Amino acid sequence: MKKSILLLAFALAYFFSQAQVTLDHTYNYSANVVKFETLGYKYYLMDVPRAECRIYNMDHSLYKTIACSVPSGCYLFDIKFLSEKTFDSDTGIEFLYSYYKYYSGSDYYEYDSRIINEDGSEIVFIDGALYNYINKTGEDEYKLFSYCYNFSTFPEVIWTNIYSLPGAPVLNASVLKSSEDWSLNAYPNPGSETVKVAYSLPTNVFSATLHLVDQSGRPVNQFTVDRYSDHLDLNVSSLTSGVYMYFIESEGQKSSAQKLVVR
C-alpha cells in the first residue's frame, strides 16, 4: 500500500513539473473571443489597415473575412457585438463597427458607426456615434445606446440614440464579471493633458489593477486602484495621439474595456 502511494506521489509530481503555460497562437492585431448563438466560440480581430473584421475557428484557422467599408481618409475605431440574432432575424453574422477621421487643421475627430451584415449590406448607420453599448432595460429586453458627438464646434454637441433590438445580445466571452458590477468612465475624452478615470469596484473586490493598452493590445501602463478612492487622475500628455483601451482586472474578474482618445 505504501509503495502504491509513493508511486502515485512521484507520478503526480512528474505531471505537475511538466505542466506549464504555453503559447497557443499569436495574432498580429488585438484579438477577442465571442460565443455565437449557433456557431459557438470564435476568435475575431479588427485589421485597421485593411478595414476588415476577420473571424477564426478555435483551431485558429480562418473562418470568415468581412469587409468594413469606411470613407476615404477614415480609419476603423472599434468592432463589437458580433452575433447572428442581435440586430436581425436572418442566419448570417452581423456586427457594429465605428470609424473616425482626424481633421489636423482644426484638431478634432469625427466619428460614425454602422451595423452591417456579413455581406457588407448596411442595417443601420449612426451619425456621430463614438461609444456604443447594449444595456438591459427590462426583463429579457435589451437596447442599443449610441453616444454621439460633434467635435467640430465648441462646446461639442452631444446626443444619445437608443435603438430597440430584435434579439438578445451575445456577450463578450472574455468578460468574466457582469458589467453591471463595474463602473468605469474617463473624461474629458478625448483628452490631451490630464484625464480623470472614475471607477467603482464590485462589492467583493477591494483592490484591482487598471490597465492602459494601445489599439494593438500592447501594454502602455498600469495602476493599482482600490475601494478607498473613486477615481484616478491619468496624465496623458506624454502619450502619442491616438486611440487607447483601458480596463480594470482583479483575480480573474475583468471589466469591459473602454476607449480613450488622446489628442
Number of C-alpha atoms within 10 A of each C-alpha: 6 7 8 9 10 11 12 12 12 11 12 12 11 11 10 9 9 9 8 7 6 6 6 7 7 9 10 10 15 15 17 15 19 21 17 19 15 10 12 10 15 20 20 26 21 26 19 18 8 12 18 19 20 17 23 18 15 13 10 15 10 14 13 13 15 19 15 26 19 19 9 7 9 17 20 24 22 20 21 21 20 27 26 23 21 21 25 16 10 11 11 12 20 26 20 23 26 24 24 21 18 16 12 8 6 9 10 15 18 19 23 22 26 21 23 22 20 19 13 13 13 14 14 13 14 18 17 23 26 23 18 22 13 19 15 14 11 8 6 8 14 19 20 18 17 21 18 22 21 19 18 14 9 7 8 9 12 12 11 14 13 14 13 13 16 14 17 17 23 18 17 16 14 14 16 13 15 13 14 11 12 16 15 19 17 21 13 15 15 19 18 17 14 14 20 16 19 15 20 19 21 17 9 7 14 12 17 18 16 21 17 22 19 18 19 17 14 13 14 13 11 14 12 12 20 16 15 9 10 14 17 17 12 13 13 16 14 9 13 12 14 14 17 23 20 23 19 26 21 14 9 8 15 20 24 20 16 15 22 24 17 20 19
